[in-house]
Every structure is written in C-alpha cells, then in structure tokens.
C-alpha cells in the first residue's frame, strides 16, 4: 500500500480519513478526560451508546448513520449522566458506578439487538457492526458526518480553551471566579460523547476507550504544556488512525479497529520509554548518573 | 423442555453466584473496572489455548485465560507504579490492547470456527443444555458443571479466607503488618476472577460477565453496611435476576444473558432511587421533613413570645412570612401535637412548651 493508492482508492481514502478524524477528536478530547481522571468514562459511555443505536433503528426503521449515531450519542450521554448521578447521590465509588452503568446499558443494548435480529428484518444486518466498528463500510457521506461532528467538538475546545483549562487544573478556583463549573464539566463530558459517536463506525463500542486514552497518555510524556499536549495528542491519534487503516488494508481479514488500537498502544509504549525527561529509560539513566556522582563524592569525602 | 429451562436458569444463576462472590470484594476495594479489563483481556488467552490444544478444551482455556488475567492485573500495576499513567488510564490502555490482539488473531486464523465474535461479546446461554459431557456415566451439561465447580471454588475461597479478605479489604496496611499477605490474596482473587470470566465466556460473553460480577454487589452495597449481609443480598439478587431475566427473554424472544443484565441494571436503578440507606427518594423526603420540622420549630419560638393566642395573621407579621408558609408550619406543628387551636388563634401544647426549652 502506498501513497498513490491512498489518494485514488475510494474505500481506503474514506477509511483513512474517518480514522484520522476519530484520532484527532479522540486525542484532543481524551486529553481532557485523562487530565480530569475520567479516562474510563469514555469506555462506559461508548458501551452505553449501544441501546441508543438500536432504539434509533427501531424508531426510524432506517440505517442512516446520522440517525443511529444521534441515538447512540443520546444514550451514551444519558449513560454518562447516570454515572455522575450515581456518584453524586450514593456512596459507591467511581469504578462501581462505571461498571454498573456500562454493563447494564450494554446488556439492554444486546437485548434490543437480538430483538431486532429476531424480527427478521433484513435491513438490520450490519447493525451489530457498531460493536467492533467496520471501517470498510465507511462511505464519503459518513466521512462528511464525522467531519461535521469533529469540527463541532474541536471548535468548542478552541472556543472554550481557557475555561476548560482552568476547570481541568483548578476547578475550585474556576468556581470562585464565577465560572459555571457544573455546566462546563457536563459540556466536557458531552464532548467525549461526540468523540465516541465518531468512533462508533471505525473502532466500535468495545475498543473506543483506547482511542480516548492512549494518544493522550503518550502526549503527556512529551510536554507539560496543555496547548502542546492537545496538539500532540490529536497528532498521535490521527497518526494511529491513518497508519492503522493503511496496515489493515495490506491484508485481507485484518480488522481495522483493532489494528488502529495496536498502533496507538505502540505509540504510547514508545513514548513511555523514550520520551525525554518523563521517559522511563531517561529516568533510569538519570538515577544511575546521580548514583555515580554520589558514590564518587563519598569516596573523595566531599559534598556532591 | 422444562429440564432445558431449568439448566439455563441454573447456569445463569451459577454465573451470578460465582461472579458476585468475588464482585463484593472488587466493589469494596474499588477495583470493579479490573473485572471489565480482565473479561476483555482473556480473549487472546482463549485463542492461544484453542490454537495450542486444537479445540475448545476447557482446562487449557482456563489456564490461558488465567495467565492473561494475571498479565492484565500485573501490567496495570506496572504502568501505575511507573508514575507516568494514572490507574484508570492504565486499565483503559491495557485491556483494549489485549482484546485487539485477540480479535486480530480470531479474524486471521479462526474465521470460521467456533470462536465467532458475537459469541465473544454476548455468549449464548441458550446452548447450555446442548453441550454435554459424560460424568460418571451420565450426560451432564458442560457449562452447568463448569460454573458449578467455579461457584463452589469461589465459595470455598471466600469461606476459607473470609477473615483475611475482610481485613485486607478494609485495612490493607494492618493486614500486611499482621502477616496476612494482601498481595497474595489479591492475586488469588484475580486468578479466580479470570477463571470465572472464561468459564462464563461461552454462556454470557465478555462484556455481560461484568454485569454478573459488579451489579449485584453494587446494588447490595446500597442496601446494607454489613459485609455478610452484602454477600447474601448479592447472591439473592443474582439468582432472582437470572430467573426473572430468563422469563422475560423467553416472553420477548431476546438474548437471555442480555435480558438478565438488563434486569440487574433495573434492580440497581431501583436501589439507587429507593434504598433506605441514602437512596435518592428517602434522602430527598428526609430533607423535606427536616425543613418542615425546622420551620415548625421557628413558629413555636414565635408563639412563645405572645402573651395571648395569636392568629395566623399575627404570626405572619411577627415572622415576616407569607400566609401559606405560616399555614403549612401550623399544620405540621398541629400534626405533631405541638400546638392547638385556642379561639381564633393558636397556643402551645405542653409538648410544644417543652420543645421551646423554656418554662411556660
């Protein structure tokens, strides 16, 4: 697979574009969720999107991606609100709130999915592709829908960058300054829903968590500056998306979503070890050097 | 046919029992999402065992899955300890990676065999009565036998190490200093969780097992503050939901495991809303009642200051309240037996006078 193919092959171009859009949006928005320690909220709301996809199909009878994604987005959003509600009203910890909402919504989704399959509607075939995503079926129209959603999500981040930054690093201060922290937090969570909607067709419900986490965690290794972190994270996401799409196109039966996740995890591993300053290898060398300086100083009997 | 029904419900109930015995401790240790991670990450273990043993043999699959489960827990801890990634992000990176490896292996090498991806995600418990093995000359459903063994194993683990589990869950530091090896218990728990996950794989699948492990304990946690009661309630809820979910699934002709998970989710929602220990409705009603009681006590203090029985209008002027608020407070105070009507006005009863804390 080479560059001319990417430009001329219709399917490959759509897949690569869609994956790139997912990567950029997931990377940028995932950086915020990671910094706010809500990494797994993305996983929960991706699973919570499934019943919405099925309900949208049952109500509209159409398989138009826009309706299904809107349904999925709505129920994913409700799932996220359910997690936050459980945290607010009960003494359950975050992990239990996430686990219950994730598996409860997903169970309901599976029930609806089999209900649709049992109704013998020929049109339903392919609905379950939202579980793992099926990048190969992405057409130009889907890419356009994804582009609109990505523009919406990234535009909001650009517009409210200052507010989100303050909310992420010092919510109490943001509150005393009179920012509507509650609504801003809900908005940031809702943006994760937008990222999940873009990812549903490409990597699917089950693997979406990694697209929100891996690029962000990788980018965190390279910089301490939020603006650069967002750019890097979006870049890593896009790189994983395009590279994953290209690799999976080289061989039949190589599913796109999992390959994208593999590439994103690879980027994270490299960053974990080799990034300057925060990289693990770097830290090891630094500690060895410190040890040597200390030993030499002790031998000579002077302060290091 | 009745026998088949019974086998399916029994298998589901055993999945719930085996799962929530461990889930109780996961919820209390704030490690619920590790069950989500393990349930996805065992896939490459199952595929590997399938490849090595040349078929869906149970024991290699169990071992493969346990190895992957422990690898998951170990990698998450390693990542977390590196200090570069928080624990939730570590979980969210490790399990998609391992699951992706599993999916890729399945689609490359096992496209047309038993391991199709639908089964991976939501299993097919309806086949439970069909796959049988010979045990002492009798045909026994394999998943029933497997889940029964796992439930028994988990029960023995919890019964045997109840004290140690309790201590290490609520005070890991003390458990360590007393020599109880919390780390060994932790890995034991995770090994059993991996076994249970892979045992339940073909009946309820990778994602729904999380519902069977986490939702009953999480619901029970909202209803009690005692560990033993929490265990009992979890088991009861899991078994009840299995039966109810199966009935509903038959009626609506849908996925059995999915329906049981739905019922569990609904039961959890009911607990969140109605639990007497901090449920949303009891909490809100308690707040309303407290506000009413407080307002009525303010009214009593005002009544105390009059030397004749004041009318509601007098009280409204004195307290600077509107008439409705005065009426509501009077009604509440009358209901409690704190005030009584006297001519056109109101006066304190003896109870009301003691409440104001001053001699009448």
HADDOCK unambig.tbl for C-alpha pairs under 7 A between the chains (distance, minus, plus):
assign (segid A and resid 34 and name CA) (segid B and resid 89 and name CA) 6.87 0.50 0.50
assign (segid A and resid 39 and name CA) (segid B and resid 88 and name CA) 5.97 0.50 0.50
assign (segid A and resid 39 and name CA) (segid B and resid 89 and name CA) 5.44 0.50 0.50
assign (segid A and resid 40 and name CA) (segid B and resid 88 and name CA) 6.14 0.50 0.50
assign (segid A and resid 40 and name CA) (segid B and resid 89 and name CA) 6.99 0.50 0.50
assign (segid A and resid 40 and name CA) (segid B and resid 92 and name CA) 6.22 0.50 0.50
assign (segid A and resid 89 and name CA) (segid B and resid 280 and name CA) 6.30 0.50 0.50
assign (segid A and resid 90 and name CA) (segid B and resid 272 and name CA) 6.91 0.50 0.50
assign (segid A and resid 90 and name CA) (segid B and resid 278 and name CA) 6.39 0.50 0.50
assign (segid A and resid 90 and name CA) (segid B and resid 279 and name CA) 6.87 0.50 0.50
assign (segid A and resid 93 and name CA) (segid B and resid 30 and name CA) 6.38 0.50 0.50
assign (segid A and resid 95 and name CA) (segid B and resid 30 and name CA) 5.98 0.50 0.50
assign (segid A and resid 95 and name CA) (segid B and resid 31 and name CA) 6.46 0.50 0.50
assign (segid A and resid 95 and name CA) (segid B and resid 32 and name CA) 5.34 0.50 0.50
assign (segid A and resid 95 and name CA) (segid B and resid 33 and name CA) 5.57 0.50 0.50
assign (segid A and resid 96 and name CA) (segid B and resid 27 and name CA) 5.89 0.50 0.50
assign (segid A and resid 96 and name CA) (segid B and resid 30 and name CA) 6.94 0.50 0.50
assign (segid A and resid 96 and name CA) (segid B and resid 32 and name CA) 5.42 0.50 0.50
assign (segid A and resid 96 and name CA) (segid B and resid 214 and name CA) 6.92 0.50 0.50
assign (segid A and resid 96 and name CA) (segid B and resid 218 and name CA) 6.44 0.50 0.50
assign (segid A and resid 99 and name CA) (segid B and resid 32 and name CA) 6.35 0.50 0.50
assign (segid A and resid 99 and name CA) (segid B and resid 33 and name CA) 6.02 0.50 0.50
assign (segid A and resid 99 and name CA) (segid B and resid 210 and name CA) 7.00 0.50 0.50
assign (segid A and resid 99 and name CA) (segid B and resid 214 and name CA) 6.47 0.50 0.50
assign (segid A and resid 100 and name CA) (segid B and resid 211 and name CA) 6.49 0.50 0.50
assign (segid A and resid 100 and name CA) (segid B and resid 214 and name CA) 6.30 0.50 0.50
assign (segid A and resid 100 and name CA) (segid B and resid 215 and name CA) 5.27 0.50 0.50
assign (segid A and resid 100 and name CA) (segid B and resid 265 and name CA) 6.89 0.50 0.50
assign (segid A and resid 103 and name CA) (segid B and resid 207 and name CA) 6.61 0.50 0.50
assign (segid A and resid 103 and name CA) (segid B and resid 208 and name CA) 5.98 0.50 0.50
assign (segid A and resid 103 and name CA) (segid B and resid 210 and name CA) 6.03 0.50 0.50
assign (segid A and resid 103 and name CA) (segid B and resid 211 and name CA) 4.90 0.50 0.50
assign (segid A and resid 104 and name CA) (segid B and resid 211 and name CA) 6.30 0.50 0.50
assign (segid A and resid 104 and name CA) (segid B and resid 261 and name CA) 5.66 0.50 0.50
assign (segid A and resid 104 and name CA) (segid B and resid 262 and name CA) 5.50 0.50 0.50
assign (segid A and resid 104 and name CA) (segid B and resid 264 and name CA) 6.92 0.50 0.50
assign (segid A and resid 104 and name CA) (segid B and resid 265 and name CA) 4.46 0.50 0.50
assign (segid A and resid 107 and name CA) (segid B and resid 208 and name CA) 6.31 0.50 0.50
assign (segid A and resid 107 and name CA) (segid B and resid 258 and name CA) 4.26 0.50 0.50
assign (segid A and resid 107 and name CA) (segid B and resid 259 and name CA) 6.49 0.50 0.50
assign (segid A and resid 107 and name CA) (segid B and resid 261 and name CA) 4.93 0.50 0.50
assign (segid A and resid 107 and name CA) (segid B and resid 262 and name CA) 5.25 0.50 0.50
assign (segid A and resid 108 and name CA) (segid B and resid 258 and name CA) 6.09 0.50 0.50
assign (segid A and resid 108 and name CA) (segid B and resid 259 and name CA) 6.62 0.50 0.50
assign (segid A and resid 108 and name CA) (segid B and resid 262 and name CA) 4.93 0.50 0.50
assign (segid A and resid 110 and name CA) (segid B and resid 255 and name CA) 6.88 0.50 0.50
assign (segid A and resid 110 and name CA) (segid B and resid 258 and name CA) 5.33 0.50 0.50
assign (segid A and resid 111 and name CA) (segid B and resid 254 and name CA) 5.60 0.50 0.50
assign (segid A and resid 111 and name CA) (segid B and resid 255 and name CA) 5.30 0.50 0.50
assign (segid A and resid 111 and name CA) (segid B and resid 258 and name CA) 4.92 0.50 0.50
assign (segid A and resid 111 and name CA) (segid B and resid 259 and name CA) 5.64 0.50 0.50
assign (segid A and resid 114 and name CA) (segid B and resid 254 and name CA) 5.20 0.50 0.50
assign (segid A and resid 114 and name CA) (segid B and resid 255 and name CA) 5.74 0.50 0.50
assign (segid A and resid 115 and name CA) (segid B and resid 253 and name CA) 6.72 0.50 0.50
assign (segid A and resid 115 and name CA) (segid B and resid 254 and name CA) 5.11 0.50 0.50
assign (segid A and resid 207 and name CA) (segid B and resid 96 and name CA) 5.49 0.50 0.50
assign (segid A and resid 209 and name CA) (segid B and resid 92 and name CA) 5.91 0.50 0.50
assign (segid A and resid 210 and name CA) (segid B and resid 92 and name CA) 5.91 0.50 0.50
assign (segid A and resid 210 and name CA) (segid B and resid 93 and name CA) 5.38 0.50 0.50
assign (segid A and resid 210 and name CA) (segid B and resid 96 and name CA) 5.99 0.50 0.50
assign (segid A and resid 213 and name CA) (segid B and resid 89 and name CA) 6.15 0.50 0.50
assign (segid A and resid 213 and name CA) (segid B and resid 92 and name CA) 6.67 0.50 0.50
assign (segid A and resid 213 and name CA) (segid B and resid 93 and name CA) 6.57 0.50 0.50
assign (segid A and resid 214 and name CA) (segid B and resid 93 and name CA) 6.02 0.50 0.50
assign (segid A and resid 217 and name CA) (segid B and resid 85 and name CA) 6.78 0.50 0.50
assign (segid A and resid 253 and name CA) (segid B and resid 107 and name CA) 5.92 0.50 0.50
assign (segid A and resid 253 and name CA) (segid B and resid 108 and name CA) 5.85 0.50 0.50
assign (segid A and resid 254 and name CA) (segid B and resid 104 and name CA) 6.43 0.50 0.50
assign (segid A and resid 254 and name CA) (segid B and resid 107 and name CA) 6.69 0.50 0.50
assign (segid A and resid 254 and name CA) (segid B and resid 108 and name CA) 6.50 0.50 0.50
assign (segid A and resid 255 and name CA) (segid B and resid 104 and name CA) 6.52 0.50 0.50
assign (segid A and resid 258 and name CA) (segid B and resid 100 and name CA) 4.44 0.50 0.50
assign (segid A and resid 258 and name CA) (segid B and resid 103 and name CA) 6.93 0.50 0.50
assign (segid A and resid 258 and name CA) (segid B and resid 104 and name CA) 6.64 0.50 0.50
assign (segid A and resid 261 and name CA) (segid B and resid 97 and name CA) 6.30 0.50 0.50
assign (segid A and resid 261 and name CA) (segid B and resid 100 and name CA) 6.79 0.50 0.50
assign (segid A and resid 262 and name CA) (segid B and resid 97 and name CA) 6.01 0.50 0.50
assign (segid A and resid 262 and name CA) (segid B and resid 100 and name CA) 6.88 0.50 0.50
assign (segid A and resid 265 and name CA) (segid B and resid 97 and name CA) 6.63 0.50 0.50
